[in-house]
Amino acid sequence: MPQPVRFVRSFFPFVLALSAVLASALPGSAAAERIGDIATIQGVRDNAIIGYGLVVGLDNTGDQTTQTPFTAQTLNNMMSELGITVPSGVNMQLRNVAAAMVTAQLPAFASPGQQIDVTVSSVGTARSLRGGTLLMTPLKGADGQVYALAQGNLVIGGAGAQAAGSSITVNQLSAGRIPNGATIERGVPLDLGSDGLLGLDLKRADFTTATTAMNAINGYFGRNVASAIDGRTLMLQAPTDPSARVAFISQVQNIRMESAAPSPKVTINARTGSVVMNSDVRLRRAAVAHGSLSIVIDAQPIVSQPNPFGGGQTAVVPNANITMQQQGGALQMLNASPDLLDVVNALNLLGATPGDLISILEALKASGSLQAELEVI
């Protein structure tokens, strides 16, 4: 007789783990930070550039031209520019060529001749780009202008093998990088406070931080050179001379100030099942009752054996016994917790499974006991 098979199916959709952020032990404490670490200069940023090109030299792992006709079309156009004419109607069965998108970030103050890294990603049916070489590919910005030219040998961080219909892959083989694979041909013009006004943007909008930064800058220079426009932007009166302006920005970035403590927040990642709390999360006194529901399926197949000479066939008849189990959820008291460690200990005392934690946190927030903002990402 076959042995009975037992299945247990849980209704918990996520496996959540509680992770506490190690931060200051004092609630609401502030730390001295450089202005350059919490704010950026307006206009000083990277610019995304993108291009479309061909990767050649693959070991029979390229695109299937019957399924990706744009690969053969691109190759024909490239050969035409090189003076090679492919007869019309010829179906090139090339497996060592792959179409790819090339992306990069053009840094601020980039000058022609500098080199930047590029990322090459397959857009066709190529199984692997390992060992490939990217042909010269122009990289354009949002305005359609060419800002860099990319070319070089790809570096692939993965590995793979296949035989007899079986295959194994480690990491990603259809994307790779080319260190210093693009040469900048055009820089992005940047007017950095040539009119005497320089914008400073806080990375996190906060009126208290904006006011503190303004006072710290004015106190450092001994005069009113900064004014807060709103909770994120400050305007600075900078020198008009380029050298003096660069020195002025360096001084501003190195000024230290007491930044405001972050607002209490609990971040829940529903995809990975993690819960992260910052150091300012507080818990008021509350009573919590939470139970869990599960379904138990006992599968005991029954073998149906026909009589001798009956002409029938032996068959296995499925037989399942399904029961529901509801665990009790007695009320448990949670004392007020003024510290993050106390909050973690109080939640652990409930004995809740990781899957129940998100429901408990939402209920505590709705009742006003959890003094924090809930964010689901």
MARVO-189161 format. One line per field, with one value per residue (C-alpha): residue number from 0; residue in one letter; chain; x, y, z. Coordinates in steps of 0.2 Angstrom, whole numbers. Example, Ala and Ser with C-alpha at 12.3 -4.5 7.8 and 13.67 -1.06 7.14 Angstrom:
MARVO-189161
k: c(0,1)
r: c(a,s)
c: c(A,A)
x: c(62,68)
y: c(-22,-5)
z: c(39,36)
END
This chain:
MARVO-189161
k: c(0,1,2,3,4,5,6,7,8,9,10,11,12,13,14,15,16,17,18,19,20,21,22,23,24,25,26,27,28,29,30,31,32,33,34,35,36,37,38,39,40,41,42,43,44,45,46,47,48,49,50,51,52,53,54,55,56,57,58,59,60,61,62,63,64,65,66,67,68,69,70,71,72,73,74,75,76,77,78,79,80,81,82,83,84,85,86,87,88,89,90,91,92,93,94,95,96,97,98,99,100,101,102,103,104,105,106,107,108,109,110,111,112,113,114,115,116,117,118,119,120,121,122,123,124,125,126,127,128,129,130,131,132,133,134,135,136,137,138,139,140,141,142,143,144,145,146,147,148,149,150,151,152,153,154,155,156,157,158,159,160,161,162,163,164,165,166,167,168,169,170,171,172,173,174,175,176,177,178,179,180,181,182,183,184,185,186,187,188,189,190,191,192,193,194,195,196,197,198,199,200,201,202,203,204,205,206,207,208,209,210,211,212,213,214,215,216,217,218,219,220,221,222,223,224,225,226,227,228,229,230,231,232,233,234,235,236,237,238,239,240,241,242,243,244,245,246,247,248,249,250,251,252,253,254,255,256,257,258,259,260,261,262,263,264,265,266,267,268,269,270,271,272,273,274,275,276,277,278,279,280,281,282,283,284,285,286,287,288,289,290,291,292,293,294,295,296,297,298,299,300,301,302,303,304,305,306,307,308,309,310,311,312,313,314,315,316,317,318,319,320,321,322,323,324,325,326,327,328,329,330,331,332,333,334,335,336,337,338,339,340,341,342,343,344,345,346,347,348,349,350,351,352,353,354,355,356,357,358,359,360,361,362,363,364,365,366,367,368,369,370,371,372,373,374,375,376)
r: c(m,p,q,p,v,r,f,v,r,s,f,f,p,f,v,l,a,l,s,a,v,l,a,s,a,l,p,g,s,a,a,a,e,r,i,g,d,i,a,t,i,q,g,v,r,d,n,a,i,i,g,y,g,l,v,v,g,l,d,n,t,g,d,q,t,t,q,t,p,f,t,a,q,t,l,n,n,m,m,s,e,l,g,i,t,v,p,s,g,v,n,m,q,l,r,n,v,a,a,a,m,v,t,a,q,l,p,a,f,a,s,p,g,q,q,i,d,v,t,v,s,s,v,g,t,a,r,s,l,r,g,g,t,l,l,m,t,p,l,k,g,a,d,g,q,v,y,a,l,a,q,g,n,l,v,i,g,g,a,g,a,q,a,a,g,s,s,i,t,v,n,q,l,s,a,g,r,i,p,n,g,a,t,i,e,r,g,v,p,l,d,l,g,s,d,g,l,l,g,l,d,l,k,r,a,d,f,t,t,a,t,t,a,m,n,a,i,n,g,y,f,g,r,n,v,a,s,a,i,d,g,r,t,l,m,l,q,a,p,t,d,p,s,a,r,v,a,f,i,s,q,v,q,n,i,r,m,e,s,a,a,p,s,p,k,v,t,i,n,a,r,t,g,s,v,v,m,n,s,d,v,r,l,r,r,a,a,v,a,h,g,s,l,s,i,v,i,d,a,q,p,i,v,s,q,p,n,p,f,g,g,g,q,t,a,v,v,p,n,a,n,i,t,m,q,q,q,g,g,a,l,q,m,l,n,a,s,p,d,l,l,d,v,v,n,a,l,n,l,l,g,a,t,p,g,d,l,i,s,i,l,e,a,l,k,a,s,g,s,l,q,a,e,l,e,v,i)
c: c(A,A,A,A,A,A,A,A,A,A,A,A,A,A,A,A,A,A,A,A,A,A,A,A,A,A,A,A,A,A,A,A,A,A,A,A,A,A,A,A,A,A,A,A,A,A,A,A,A,A,A,A,A,A,A,A,A,A,A,A,A,A,A,A,A,A,A,A,A,A,A,A,A,A,A,A,A,A,A,A,A,A,A,A,A,A,A,A,A,A,A,A,A,A,A,A,A,A,A,A,A,A,A,A,A,A,A,A,A,A,A,A,A,A,A,A,A,A,A,A,A,A,A,A,A,A,A,A,A,A,A,A,A,A,A,A,A,A,A,A,A,A,A,A,A,A,A,A,A,A,A,A,A,A,A,A,A,A,A,A,A,A,A,A,A,A,A,A,A,A,A,A,A,A,A,A,A,A,A,A,A,A,A,A,A,A,A,A,A,A,A,A,A,A,A,A,A,A,A,A,A,A,A,A,A,A,A,A,A,A,A,A,A,A,A,A,A,A,A,A,A,A,A,A,A,A,A,A,A,A,A,A,A,A,A,A,A,A,A,A,A,A,A,A,A,A,A,A,A,A,A,A,A,A,A,A,A,A,A,A,A,A,A,A,A,A,A,A,A,A,A,A,A,A,A,A,A,A,A,A,A,A,A,A,A,A,A,A,A,A,A,A,A,A,A,A,A,A,A,A,A,A,A,A,A,A,A,A,A,A,A,A,A,A,A,A,A,A,A,A,A,A,A,A,A,A,A,A,A,A,A,A,A,A,A,A,A,A,A,A,A,A,A,A,A,A,A,A,A,A,A,A,A,A,A,A,A,A,A,A,A,A,A,A,A,A,A,A,A,A,A,A,A,A,A,A,A)
x: c(0,7,11,-1,6,3,2,1,-4,-3,-12,3,7,24,38,43,58,60,76,80,91,106,105,107,101,93,76,76,94,103,120,132,134,142,131,139,132,114,113,117,121,108,113,127,121,123,114,108,114,109,113,109,123,129,139,150,162,150,152,136,125,119,102,92,90,73,66,75,76,82,99,101,95,107,121,117,116,133,141,134,143,159,157,150,134,124,113,94,84,99,94,110,110,122,123,138,130,118,108,111,106,121,118,129,129,137,145,144,158,163,175,179,192,187,181,166,159,145,132,128,111,104,88,86,86,105,108,125,136,151,167,158,164,154,156,157,140,135,127,114,106,87,90,96,114,128,138,150,156,156,166,176,176,162,165,152,150,140,144,133,134,122,122,110,95,100,108,114,116,125,121,116,124,114,121,138,149,164,175,180,171,165,174,165,164,153,151,135,136,133,130,136,131,139,126,130,116,119,105,107,94,92,91,77,64,63,59,69,85,83,83,97,107,104,109,125,130,127,136,151,153,148,135,119,124,110,91,79,66,56,59,71,80,92,99,117,125,141,156,156,174,175,190,182,166,173,182,166,156,170,168,149,150,162,151,145,127,115,103,85,81,71,53,48,45,42,46,39,45,32,43,57,47,57,52,64,61,71,77,63,49,38,25,10,2,-10,-18,-16,-25,-20,-24,-18,-28,-21,-27,-21,-23,-21,-19,-22,-23,-34,-29,-44,-40,-52,-57,-47,-53,-65,-57,-54,-38,-29,-32,-27,-41,-37,-44,-41,-46,-46,-47,-45,-35,-38,-26,-32,-27,-29,-27,-9,-3,10,18,23,40,50,65,67,74,59,48,56,55,37,33,43,34,18,25,18,25,33,18,7,19,13,-6,-1,9,-6,-18,-7,-5,-24,-27,-14,-3,11,19,27,23,20,28,26,38)
y: c(0,17,28,42,59,74,92,107,123,140,156,167,175,182,176,192,195,209,219,234,248,251,270,282,276,292,296,311,314,323,320,333,330,339,350,341,324,330,342,344,359,362,357,345,328,314,312,296,291,276,268,253,242,225,212,200,186,175,157,152,160,175,180,169,180,171,177,194,201,218,210,205,222,231,221,224,243,242,232,244,259,249,246,228,224,210,203,206,190,182,175,176,163,171,164,174,191,199,216,225,241,251,262,274,289,305,313,331,342,328,333,326,312,306,288,280,263,256,242,231,221,209,214,198,179,178,165,173,188,180,183,196,213,228,237,256,262,281,285,299,310,315,329,316,323,310,312,297,282,265,250,236,218,213,207,195,190,174,157,143,126,115,97,83,95,101,117,127,146,156,175,184,180,192,208,214,229,237,246,263,257,274,289,306,316,331,338,345,364,369,386,385,401,413,426,426,414,396,384,371,356,345,327,325,340,346,364,362,355,369,382,374,374,392,397,387,394,412,409,402,416,430,437,433,423,409,411,396,396,381,365,359,373,386,400,406,422,415,424,428,423,404,400,409,401,384,388,395,379,368,378,376,358,355,365,354,356,347,339,335,317,307,304,288,275,257,250,234,225,214,206,200,199,211,224,238,251,266,272,284,271,271,260,265,253,242,225,213,196,187,170,160,149,134,120,102,90,71,62,43,35,19,5,-2,-21,-30,-48,-61,-63,-48,-39,-24,-14,-9,9,21,31,48,50,66,72,91,99,117,122,139,143,153,172,177,196,200,217,227,240,257,256,272,264,254,239,239,239,224,215,219,212,197,193,191,175,180,172,183,182,189,204,215,213,217,232,239,236,245,259,261,260,274,263,263,280,278,280,263,262,247,246)
z: c(0,-4,11,15,10,21,15,26,17,26,22,26,10,14,25,34,44,57,55,67,61,72,76,90,107,112,104,92,94,80,72,65,46,32,21,6,12,14,0,-19,-30,-42,-60,-54,-59,-70,-87,-94,-112,-123,-139,-150,-157,-161,-151,-162,-159,-149,-147,-157,-143,-153,-159,-170,-185,-190,-174,-172,-190,-184,-180,-198,-204,-193,-199,-217,-214,-205,-219,-232,-223,-224,-243,-242,-251,-246,-260,-257,-252,-243,-226,-215,-202,-190,-172,-167,-168,-155,-155,-138,-130,-122,-107,-97,-86,-92,-76,-72,-79,-91,-105,-122,-122,-104,-103,-94,-90,-101,-98,-113,-112,-125,-133,-144,-142,-138,-124,-119,-122,-115,-126,-136,-143,-144,-161,-161,-154,-153,-136,-137,-124,-122,-134,-148,-148,-148,-132,-132,-143,-135,-141,-133,-125,-113,-95,-90,-72,-75,-81,-89,-97,-106,-113,-118,-116,-98,-94,-79,-77,-63,-63,-79,-96,-107,-99,-96,-93,-102,-90,-98,-114,-120,-124,-122,-137,-131,-113,-106,-103,-85,-79,-61,-53,-65,-61,-43,-37,-33,-28,-15,-14,2,-2,11,11,29,35,51,41,29,42,52,36,32,49,49,32,37,54,45,33,46,34,25,10,11,11,12,-2,5,14,1,-8,-2,-13,-10,-15,-23,-31,-49,-52,-56,-45,-30,-34,-33,-16,-10,-14,-6,10,10,7,22,35,48,55,67,55,61,66,53,56,63,49,47,29,23,8,2,-11,0,16,27,40,44,58,61,78,81,81,97,104,116,128,118,119,105,100,84,79,63,51,42,32,34,19,23,6,8,-10,-11,-22,-32,-36,-48,-46,-55,-73,-71,-85,-75,-71,-55,-51,-38,-31,-23,-5,5,22,24,41,46,62,70,84,98,100,118,122,127,134,125,137,131,122,121,113,97,107,118,103,95,112,114,96,99,115,105,97,80,65,52,41,55,59,44,50,68,63,52,66,79,67,64,83,86,97,84,82,65,47,38,20,9,-5)
END
